[in-house]
Amino acid sequence: MKLLSVNCGLPREVDWHGTSVTTSIYKQPVKGRVTLRRLNLDGDRQSDLTVHGGEHKAVYCYPIEHYEYWKAEMPDHALPMGAFGENFTIEGFDEDSVYIGDRFSIGSAEVVVSQPRLPCYKLGIRFGSDDMVKRFLASRRTGFYLAVEREGEVGAGDEITQLSHYSESIPVSAITRLYVAKEYDSEDHRQVQKARGLSALPDSWKQYLYERAHRRKA
């Protein structure tokens, strides 16, 4: 497993349907070593802290393997690393193989998997398409967020080493599936119970899943 690219970006103003929008979706690969801090990378900043950033969303990861899918889906778009707004373009693992609470070392930093990405309309801005958010979520190729357990320096080419795996956890893809499911079956309810017991999963997700499960059960 490897970190292929570290991508950073600062807020910028763009025009979207006649309205000025502040966004940090435009990330560019950076060279050399970059300090990873509790809330973000040096040289990177989120625009809307109500939905982006924070300790549970310090770093957004996206697998390079997904790029082939999107190249086929959007042949007219250039897709450099960082195209999906990710901080880390990674290789060798994805939403199915990574579990909530899995811990990894990258460079001198240590991180923990916290949650899947839920795309917002700014992904549509990045690709000039109103339906991009829907397509992205439907693809299940969402990527995932990391929380920072230990600050350190990271750089393109670093090996990503798994430090621990909680076998009673669930994969990132399961959280996304529970989010989009229209109905919950008995297995879904069991997954919700497991998810609510995971310390790495943010409380907002636990509350959301509880309310969904309770509403459907009722």
Secondary structure, DSSP 4 states (H G I P E B T S, - for coil): -EEEEEEE---EEEEETTEEEEE----EE--S-EEE-SS-BTT---S-TTTS-SGGGSEEEEETHHHHHHHHH-TTS---TTTTS-SEEEES--TTT-BTT-EEEETTEEEEEEEE----HHHHHHHT-TTHHHHHHHHT---EEEEEEE-EEE-TT-BEEEEE--TTS-BHHHHHHHHH-SS--HHHHHHHHHHHT-TTS-HHHHHHHHHHHHHHH-
